[in-house]
Amino acid sequence: MEGLVMAAQLLLGLSLLVGLHELGHLVAAKLFGMRVEQYYIGFPPKIFGFRYGETEYNLGAIPLGGFVKISGMVDESLDTEKLSEEPKEWEFRAKPAWQRLIVMMGGIIVNVVTGIIIFILLTHQYGESYIPKEEVLEHGIVAYELGEEIGLQTGDKIIEVNGQDYRGFSDLVGPEVFLSEKGSYTVERNGERIQIDIPSGFLDKLSDKEAASNFIEPRFPYEVVEVVKGSNAEAAGLQAGDKIVSVNGEPVTYFDELQYMLKQNVNKEVSLEVLRKSSGQAESELREPISLTASVAEDGTLGFRTKQLLDFGFKEYTFAQAIPKGTQEAFNVVWVNIKAIGKIFSGEVSASKSLSGPIGIAQIFGGTWEWYRFWRITGLLSMVLAFMNFLPIPALDGGHVAFLTYEIVSGRKPSDKFLEGAQKVGMVLLLSLMTFAIFNDIFKVFF
């Protein structure tokens, strides 16, 4: 079922973005009197379609892109049969270079606008929830294997990241941290200020499966929020609202400490000291200490769910405030992609770990349908699609933009033969990249 949800979100998200992208080309072309023969979401074979005016609108069976076919344009269809004839007034090639440039930029512009609108609306509707720096400084972090590898330790209190102040925990693990030239954490450890440098290429390790959860997390005090029916916790008498403050006489304040103690006592009985509040008792009032005995399961658990006792920060945004904030978030996606591509070309980041095809994108959407997550990823993909299409690669919009810019600046138009050859080269590059991404996805999933 999770696979179906992933696929459905992928198809809906890509169909919306590709449909809007190609609509940008179509509207611009028609605005300048060009004839648009076909509008496709997906690639042939055609599932269904209809004709309206001079244009045939189609839905293709291969949902990995789309296109518009504009008369007199050398595009991915490579239909050059009529290029030897004199251009008709409604053809792409008959129009001034500046009009053709706007047509080729139409899809990119629409994707940028779509991404910005999505981020603005999400910011306005949902606001921003975060773990403030004050909480990180009070409780510290939990350092897992990858965190310990670069020198972080559980209990460290991170003061600065990359030599700068920060607002919340998410700022400590964002891609900007690891894409910086000289990334570092400044931490307070046992009253001493220490700088932990992030090694070059560390982002490569974070690209592996489940690596993000193997780096660092905020350290948090907790209480029991739910006891699993039939579990060892229920048999021991643990209740929702309890706080476990010691295991076998060892004080426990944070959840990671409890996990460590339980894993040291797998398949054994442990004595627990629990603070329990009476019915109707306020959170601030003293709790009653209770002693319990519990059996630790083979996986090092008792069978209950926890609630983090952290003071989360939340900021609401008016629509006017959401406009600059959402716009900044949208363009930050582009900036991160620019820096990431630079790292790939410099060899600091592996392309196989960084590039994702349809399967990888579907996994990013996840196996549960959450509208906030869906729209946020769709907004991100819209900005990525705009950026990738702007790259000066033949067969992409950016390739056409590069040739048209050359024509405007030099006053000389590249020959149709040259454009046809460039289109073929671009198609080979794109198909090779798409094949690599798909097989890379398969390899990451099954190996």
C-alpha positions as CSV (number, residue, x, y, z in Angstrom):
1,M,0.0,0.0,0.0
2,E,2.9,2.4,0.8
3,G,4.3,1.8,-2.7
4,L,0.9,2.8,-4.2
5,V,0.8,6.0,-2.1
6,M,4.3,6.9,-3.2
7,A,3.5,6.3,-6.8
8,A,0.3,8.3,-6.7
9,Q,2.0,11.3,-5.1
10,L,4.8,11.1,-7.6
11,L,2.4,11.0,-10.6
12,L,0.2,13.8,-9.2
13,G,3.1,16.0,-8.4
14,L,5.0,15.5,-11.6
15,S,1.8,15.8,-13.7
16,L,0.9,19.1,-12.1
17,L,4.4,20.5,-12.6
18,V,5.0,19.2,-16.1
19,G,1.5,20.3,-17.1
20,L,2.1,23.8,-15.9
21,H,5.6,24.0,-17.4
22,E,4.3,23.0,-20.8
23,L,1.4,25.4,-20.4
24,G,3.8,28.2,-20.0
25,H,5.3,27.4,-23.4
26,L,1.9,27.0,-25.0
27,V,0.5,30.3,-23.7
28,A,3.6,32.3,-24.7
29,A,3.6,30.7,-28.1
30,K,-0.1,31.5,-28.8
31,L,0.4,35.0,-27.4
32,F,2.9,35.7,-30.2
33,G,0.7,34.0,-32.9
34,M,2.6,30.7,-33.1
35,R,0.8,27.6,-34.0
36,V,0.9,24.9,-31.3
37,E,0.2,21.5,-32.8
38,Q,0.4,19.3,-29.7
39,Y,0.3,19.6,-25.9
40,Y,1.4,16.5,-24.1
41,I,1.6,15.6,-20.4
42,G,3.7,12.5,-20.3
43,F,5.1,10.9,-23.5
44,P,3.3,8.7,-26.1
45,P,1.7,6.3,-26.5
46,K,-1.4,8.4,-26.0
47,I,-3.9,7.4,-23.3
48,F,-6.5,9.9,-24.4
49,G,-6.8,13.3,-25.9
50,F,-8.9,15.9,-27.6
51,R,-8.6,18.7,-30.1
52,Y,-9.5,22.3,-29.3
53,G,-8.8,24.8,-32.1
54,E,-5.5,24.1,-33.8
55,T,-4.0,22.2,-30.8
56,E,-4.3,18.6,-29.8
57,Y,-4.2,18.1,-26.0
58,N,-3.0,14.6,-24.9
59,L,-2.2,12.6,-21.9
60,G,0.7,10.1,-22.5
61,A,1.3,6.7,-21.0
62,I,4.9,7.4,-19.9
63,P,4.6,9.9,-17.0
64,L,8.2,11.1,-17.1
65,G,7.8,14.5,-18.7
66,G,5.9,16.3,-21.4
67,F,6.2,18.6,-24.4
68,V,4.5,21.1,-26.7
69,K,5.0,20.8,-30.4
70,I,5.3,24.3,-31.9
71,S,5.2,24.6,-35.7
72,G,8.6,25.4,-37.2
73,M,10.7,24.6,-34.2
74,V,13.5,22.1,-34.0
75,D,12.6,20.2,-30.8
76,E,12.7,16.7,-29.3
77,S,10.3,15.3,-32.0
78,L,13.1,16.0,-34.6
79,D,10.4,16.7,-37.1
80,T,12.4,18.7,-39.7
81,E,10.5,17.8,-42.8
82,K,9.2,21.3,-43.5
83,L,12.3,23.3,-42.5
84,S,13.5,23.4,-46.1
85,E,10.4,25.4,-47.0
86,E,10.0,29.1,-46.5
87,P,8.8,29.8,-43.0
88,K,5.1,30.5,-42.5
89,E,4.0,33.5,-40.4
90,W,2.6,31.2,-37.7
91,E,5.9,29.2,-37.3
92,F,8.3,29.5,-34.4
93,R,11.2,30.2,-36.8
94,A,9.4,33.1,-38.5
95,K,9.2,35.1,-35.2
96,P,11.8,37.6,-33.8
97,A,14.4,36.1,-31.6
98,W,13.2,37.9,-28.5
99,Q,9.7,36.4,-28.9
100,R,11.2,32.9,-29.3
101,L,13.3,33.5,-26.2
102,I,10.2,34.4,-24.2
103,V,8.5,31.2,-25.4
104,M,11.4,29.1,-24.4
105,M,11.5,30.8,-21.0
106,G,7.8,30.4,-20.5
107,G,7.9,27.0,-18.9
108,I,10.8,27.9,-16.6
109,I,9.1,31.1,-15.5
110,V,5.8,29.2,-14.7
111,N,7.7,26.7,-12.6
112,V,9.5,29.4,-10.6
113,V,6.2,31.2,-10.0
114,T,4.5,27.9,-9.0
115,G,7.3,27.1,-6.6
116,I,7.2,30.6,-5.0
117,I,3.4,30.5,-4.6
118,I,3.5,27.1,-3.0
119,F,6.1,28.1,-0.4
120,I,4.3,31.4,0.3
121,L,0.9,29.6,0.9
122,L,2.5,26.9,3.0
123,T,4.3,29.5,5.1
124,H,1.1,31.5,5.6
125,Q,-1.1,28.5,6.3
126,Y,1.1,26.4,8.5
127,G,3.5,28.9,10.0
128,E,6.9,27.6,11.3
129,S,7.5,25.1,14.1
130,Y,11.0,24.6,15.3
131,I,13.2,23.5,18.3
132,P,14.8,26.8,19.5
133,K,18.5,27.2,20.1
134,E,17.7,27.8,23.8
135,E,16.5,24.2,24.0
136,V,19.6,22.8,22.3
137,L,21.8,24.8,24.7
138,E,19.9,23.6,27.7
139,H,19.7,19.9,26.9
140,G,22.4,19.3,24.2
141,I,22.4,16.8,21.4
142,V,22.5,13.1,20.9
143,A,25.4,12.1,18.7
144,Y,25.1,8.9,16.8
145,E,27.7,7.0,14.7
146,L,28.2,9.7,12.0
147,G,28.1,12.5,14.6
148,E,30.8,10.8,16.7
149,E,32.8,10.2,13.5
150,I,33.4,13.9,13.1
151,G,34.0,14.5,16.8
152,L,30.6,15.3,18.2
153,Q,29.6,13.8,21.5
154,T,26.2,13.2,23.2
155,G,25.6,16.1,25.6
156,D,27.4,18.6,23.4
157,K,25.7,22.0,23.3
158,I,26.1,23.6,19.9
159,I,26.8,27.3,20.1
160,E,27.4,28.2,16.5
161,V,27.3,26.5,13.1
162,N,29.8,27.6,10.4
163,G,30.9,30.3,12.7
164,Q,27.4,31.9,12.7
165,D,24.5,32.1,15.2
166,Y,21.4,29.9,14.5
167,R,17.8,30.0,15.4
168,G,16.7,26.3,15.7
169,F,17.9,22.7,15.5
170,S,16.9,22.4,11.8
171,D,19.6,25.0,11.0
172,L,22.2,22.5,12.3
173,V,21.4,19.7,9.8
174,G,20.3,21.6,6.7
175,P,22.1,21.1,3.4
176,E,23.6,24.5,3.5
177,V,25.8,23.4,6.5
178,F,27.4,20.6,4.6
179,L,27.7,22.4,1.3
180,S,29.8,25.2,2.8
181,E,33.5,25.4,1.9
182,K,34.6,25.2,5.6
183,G,31.7,23.8,7.6
184,S,32.1,23.5,11.4
185,Y,30.2,23.3,14.7
186,T,31.3,25.3,17.7
187,V,30.2,23.3,20.9
188,E,30.4,23.7,24.6
189,R,31.6,20.5,26.3
190,N,32.2,20.3,30.0
191,G,32.6,24.1,30.2
192,E,35.0,24.2,27.3
193,R,34.5,25.8,23.9
194,I,35.5,23.4,21.0
195,Q,35.4,23.7,17.2
196,I,34.4,20.5,15.3
197,D,35.2,20.8,11.6
198,I,33.0,19.0,9.1
199,P,35.3,17.0,6.8
200,S,35.2,17.6,3.0
201,G,32.8,15.1,1.3
202,F,30.8,14.4,4.5
203,L,27.6,15.1,2.7
204,D,28.3,12.0,0.7
205,K,27.9,9.9,3.8
206,L,24.7,11.6,4.8
207,S,23.3,10.7,1.3
208,D,23.2,7.0,2.3
209,K,20.0,5.2,3.4
210,E,18.9,6.2,6.9
211,A,22.1,8.2,7.4
212,A,20.2,11.3,8.5
213,S,18.9,9.4,11.5
214,N,22.5,8.2,12.3
215,F,23.9,11.7,12.7
216,I,22.6,13.9,15.5
217,E,19.2,14.6,17.2
218,P,18.1,17.0,19.9
219,R,18.4,15.6,23.4
220,F,15.1,15.6,25.2
221,P,13.5,14.9,28.5
222,Y,10.3,12.8,28.1
223,E,7.3,11.2,29.6
224,V,5.2,8.2,28.7
225,V,2.4,9.1,26.4
226,E,1.0,5.7,25.6
227,V,1.5,2.1,26.9
228,V,1.3,-0.6,24.2
229,K,-1.4,-3.2,25.0
230,G,0.1,-6.6,26.1
231,S,3.6,-5.1,26.4
232,N,6.1,-5.6,29.2
233,A,5.4,-1.9,30.1
234,E,1.7,-2.7,30.7
235,A,2.6,-5.8,32.7
236,A,4.9,-3.7,34.9
237,G,2.1,-1.2,35.6
238,L,3.6,1.7,33.7
239,Q,1.0,4.4,32.8
240,A,0.6,7.3,30.4
241,G,2.0,10.5,32.0
242,D,4.7,8.6,33.9
243,K,8.3,9.8,34.0
244,I,11.0,7.2,34.5
245,V,13.8,8.8,36.5
246,S,16.0,5.9,37.3
247,V,16.8,2.4,36.0
248,N,18.5,0.0,38.5
249,G,19.3,3.0,40.7
250,E,21.0,4.9,37.8
251,P,19.5,8.4,37.2
252,V,17.8,8.8,33.9
253,T,16.8,12.3,32.6
254,Y,16.9,12.0,28.8
255,F,15.3,9.4,26.5
256,D,18.7,8.4,25.0
257,E,19.9,7.6,28.5
258,L,16.9,5.3,29.1
259,Q,17.5,3.6,25.7
260,Y,21.1,3.0,26.7
261,M,20.2,1.5,30.1
262,L,17.6,-0.8,28.6
263,K,19.9,-2.1,25.9
264,Q,22.4,-3.0,28.6
265,N,19.7,-5.2,30.2
266,V,18.1,-7.1,27.3
267,N,16.1,-10.1,28.4
268,K,16.5,-9.1,32.1
269,E,14.3,-7.5,34.7
270,V,15.1,-4.0,35.8
271,S,13.8,-1.9,38.7
272,L,12.3,1.5,37.6
273,E,11.7,4.5,39.7
274,V,8.8,6.4,38.2
275,L,7.2,9.8,39.0
276,R,3.5,9.7,38.6
277,K,1.1,12.5,38.8
278,S,-2.3,12.0,40.4
279,S,-5.5,12.4,38.5
280,G,-6.2,16.1,37.9
281,Q,-2.8,17.1,39.1
282,A,-1.2,20.1,37.4
283,E,2.1,19.5,35.4
284,S,4.0,21.9,37.8
285,E,3.0,20.0,40.9
286,L,5.2,17.4,42.6
287,R,4.7,13.9,41.4
288,E,4.6,10.8,43.6
289,P,7.6,8.4,43.3
290,I,6.7,4.8,42.5
291,S,8.9,1.7,42.2
292,L,8.2,-0.8,39.4
293,T,9.8,-3.9,38.0
294,A,9.8,-4.5,34.3
295,S,11.2,-7.1,31.9
296,V,13.2,-5.7,29.0
297,A,12.4,-7.2,25.6
298,E,14.9,-8.7,23.2
299,D,15.0,-5.5,21.2
300,G,15.8,-3.4,24.3
301,T,12.4,-1.9,24.7
302,L,9.5,-2.0,27.3
303,G,6.6,-1.2,25.0
304,F,5.6,2.4,25.3
305,R,5.6,5.6,23.3
306,T,7.0,8.9,24.5
307,K,6.3,12.6,24.3
308,Q,9.2,15.0,24.0
309,L,9.2,17.6,26.8
310,L,10.8,20.4,24.8
311,D,9.4,23.9,24.4
312,F,8.9,24.1,20.6
313,G,9.0,27.6,19.0
314,F,6.2,28.6,16.6
315,K,5.9,31.6,14.4
316,E,2.8,32.6,12.5
317,Y,3.1,34.7,9.3
318,T,0.6,37.1,7.9
319,F,0.2,36.8,4.1
320,A,2.4,39.9,3.7
321,Q,5.1,38.4,5.9
322,A,4.8,35.1,4.1
323,I,5.6,36.6,0.7
324,P,9.3,37.4,1.4
325,K,9.8,34.3,3.6
326,G,8.3,31.9,1.1
327,T,10.2,33.5,-1.8
328,Q,13.4,33.2,0.1
329,E,12.7,29.5,0.8
330,A,11.9,28.8,-2.8
331,F,15.1,30.4,-4.2
332,N,17.2,28.8,-1.4
333,V,16.3,25.5,-3.1
334,V,17.9,26.7,-6.3
335,W,21.0,28.0,-4.4
336,V,21.4,24.6,-2.7
337,N,21.2,22.8,-6.1
338,I,23.8,25.1,-7.6
339,K,26.2,24.4,-4.7
340,A,25.5,20.7,-4.8
341,I,26.2,20.4,-8.5
342,G,29.5,22.3,-7.9
343,K,30.4,19.7,-5.3
344,I,29.6,16.9,-7.7
345,F,31.8,18.3,-10.4
346,S,34.6,18.9,-7.9
347,G,34.4,15.2,-6.8
348,E,33.5,16.0,-3.2
349,V,30.1,14.5,-3.6
350,S,29.2,11.3,-5.5
351,A,26.7,11.7,-8.3
352,S,25.4,8.2,-7.6
353,K,24.4,9.1,-4.1
354,S,23.1,12.6,-4.9
355,L,21.0,12.0,-8.1
356,S,17.6,10.5,-7.9
357,G,15.2,9.3,-10.5
358,P,11.5,8.5,-10.3
359,I,11.9,5.9,-7.6
360,G,14.0,8.1,-5.4
361,I,11.6,11.0,-5.8
362,A,8.7,8.8,-4.9
363,Q,10.5,7.7,-1.7
364,I,11.0,11.4,-0.8
365,F,7.2,11.8,-0.9
366,G,6.8,8.9,1.5
367,G,4.3,6.1,2.0
368,T,1.7,8.2,3.8
369,W,-0.3,11.0,2.3
370,E,0.3,14.2,4.1
371,W,-0.8,17.3,2.2
372,Y,1.7,19.6,3.8
373,R,4.5,17.3,2.9
374,F,3.1,16.7,-0.6
375,W,2.9,20.4,-1.4
376,R,6.3,21.2,0.1
377,I,8.0,18.5,-2.0
378,T,6.0,19.6,-5.0
379,G,7.1,23.2,-4.5
380,L,10.7,22.0,-4.1
381,L,10.5,20.0,-7.3
382,S,9.0,22.9,-9.1
383,M,12.1,25.0,-8.3
384,V,14.4,22.1,-9.2
385,L,12.6,21.5,-12.5
386,A,13.0,25.2,-13.3
387,F,16.7,25.2,-12.5
388,M,17.5,22.0,-14.4
389,N,15.6,23.2,-17.4
390,F,17.6,26.4,-17.4
391,L,20.9,24.5,-17.8
392,P,22.4,25.2,-21.2
393,I,22.0,21.7,-22.5
394,P,20.6,21.1,-26.0
395,A,17.1,19.5,-25.8
396,L,16.4,21.4,-22.6
397,D,14.9,24.8,-22.5
398,G,18.2,26.2,-21.4
399,G,19.9,25.0,-24.6
400,H,17.4,26.8,-26.7
401,V,17.8,29.9,-24.5
402,A,21.6,29.8,-25.0
403,F,21.3,29.6,-28.8
404,L,18.7,32.4,-28.9
405,T,20.8,34.6,-26.6
406,Y,23.7,34.0,-29.0
407,E,21.5,35.0,-31.9
408,I,20.3,38.2,-30.2
409,V,23.8,39.2,-29.2
410,S,25.6,38.3,-32.4
411,G,22.8,39.0,-34.9
412,R,23.5,35.6,-36.5
413,K,21.1,32.7,-36.2
414,P,22.5,29.1,-35.9
415,S,21.6,27.0,-38.9
416,D,18.7,24.6,-38.7
417,K,21.2,21.8,-39.4
418,F,23.3,22.8,-36.4
419,L,20.2,23.0,-34.2
420,E,19.1,19.6,-35.3
421,G,22.5,18.1,-34.5
422,A,22.6,19.8,-31.1
423,Q,19.1,18.5,-30.4
424,K,20.3,14.9,-31.1
425,V,23.3,15.3,-28.9
426,G,21.1,16.7,-26.1
427,M,18.6,13.9,-26.4
428,V,21.4,11.3,-26.1
429,L,22.7,13.1,-23.0
430,L,19.3,13.4,-21.3
431,L,18.4,9.7,-22.1
432,S,21.7,8.6,-20.7
433,L,21.2,10.7,-17.6
434,M,17.6,9.4,-17.1
435,T,18.8,5.8,-17.6
436,F,21.6,6.3,-15.0
437,A,19.1,7.8,-12.5
438,I,16.6,5.0,-12.9
439,F,19.2,2.2,-12.5
440,N,20.9,4.1,-9.7
441,D,17.5,4.2,-7.9
442,I,17.1,0.5,-8.4
443,F,20.6,-0.2,-7.1
444,K,20.0,2.0,-4.0
445,V,16.7,0.2,-3.2
446,F,17.9,-3.3,-3.6
447,F,21.6,-3.2,-2.8
